[in-house]
């Protein structure tokens, strides 16, 4: 197994951070069942880009799938113009699984990459799949609704590909 960290990691965010640092926030890492407070990052730029835009594009359930596909329950009516990916050095990060890493300290931003959301969708760099028919998740536990959403995202015929005007 290769434990060497990539030199650069990426952190996607829907907000522009002007403080120069990514601050730790609560979240989960794949190999732990409890919440931790950390800076989360990936070695996959495209995956970080999806995390940066997913809450801006969709409401309800949403999931990045692969490096360019985003599955959303509903489109938001007014999608903002910009999202951001922050380039970080990997010092202090620990490997989670796959391309995911976490750091138990705030991290200095090396570079800010501005994402033009609609241009990325129009160029096909981000493909947004929207659920065709609404699913009533209201009477389900979070676990049940999450499992149903995960199963649904594997059924391509339940979604249409969003094409902005």
N, C-alpha and C positions, 0 to 999 in steps of 0.2 A: 504494500500500500504506500502511496506517495503522500507524505504528510506536509510537503512543501506548500506554503501558501502562495497564491498568485500575488504578484506585486501590487496590483490595483484591484480594488473592490468598488462596487456601486451601490448607492442607496437612493431609492426612488421616493419622491415626495410630491404631494400636490401643492405644497407651499414653498415660496422662496425663503430661504434661510439666509439672513444677513449677518448673523452673529459670528460666522466663521467656523462654527462647530455643529455637528450633529449630536443632539443630546439623547441620552438613553431614554427609552420609553418601554412600557410594559408590553410583553408579547410572549409567544411560545416558540420554543425550538423543537424540532421534530423528535429528537430522542428523549425529551423530558415531558412529563405529564403536567408539570406545574408552571405557572406563569413566572417569568423572570423579567428584570429590567435590564435592557442592554441596547446597544446599537446593532441593528440588523442590516446585513449587506449580502450581496451576491457577486460572484465573478462573471455573471452573465448580464451584459449591458441591456439587452433586449428585455430580459425578465424584470430588471429594475425599472425600465421604462413603463412596462405594464403596471407595476405596483404604483408608479407615480400617477398614472392616469385613471386607474380603475374606479376610484371613488368620485372622480370628476365626471366620468362618463355615465356610470350606472348607479341605480339605486336598488334596494332590496339585495338579494343575493348576487354576488359577482365573483368570478374566479379567473385568474390568469391560467391559461393552459398552453404549455409549450412556451416558445419565445415570442410569438407574434399574435396569439389568439386570446381574446378576452370574451368571456361569456357573462352576460348580464341579464338580470330579471327584467329590468326596465331601463330605458334611456332617460337620462336627466334632460329636462326641457332646455336648459341653457348651459351647454358645455363650455367651460372657460377656454381661453385661448392657449394658456401655457401650463406646463408642469415641469418638474425639475429632476434631474439625476445628478447626484453628487459623487464625484470621484474621491475615493479615500485610499490612503496607503493601508496595507494589510497588517501592519505592526499591531500586536495586541489582540488580533482576532483569533477566534477558535472555530474550527470546522464543525458544522452541524451535520447536514447530509447533502449530498449532491453538490450544487453550486452555492449553498447557503452557509453563511458565517455569522458569528455574533461576537461582540466585544463588550466587556463589562465596565467600560469607561466611555465618556464622551470622546468623539473623534473629530480632529481638525479636517476641514474640507480642503482638498487639493485644488479642485476645479468644479465649477458649476456648468452643467450642460442643460440648456433650455430646450424644452420639447414643445414644438408647435403641434398641438394635439390634432387639429383637423387636417393639417398637412400630412402628418404621419399616417392618419387613416386614409386619406386620399391616395397617398403613395403606396398603400398596402403594407406598410411597415407595422401597423397595428390593425388587426382585423377584429371587428367588434360583432359578435353574434348575440342577437337579442331574442329572448324567449317569445315565441309566437302567441301562445295562449297562457294566460295567467294561471298560476298554481296557488291555491289557498294554503299558505303555510301557517295560518293563524291558530289552528287547533293542534299544532304539533309542538313537541319539545324542540329545543335548539338542536339537539343531537339528531332527532328524527328528520327535521327540516334540512339539516346539513347533509345527511345521508341521501335524502331524496334529491337535493340539488346536485350533489356529486354524481349520482346515477344519471340524472337528467342531462348533465353536460356531456355525457358520452352518447347521447342520442341526437345526432346532428339534425335529423328531420324536425326536431322540436324548436329549432332556431332559424332565424333569417340573418343574412349578412347585411349589416348596416352600411349604406352608401350615402354620405352627406351630399347635399346639393352643391 
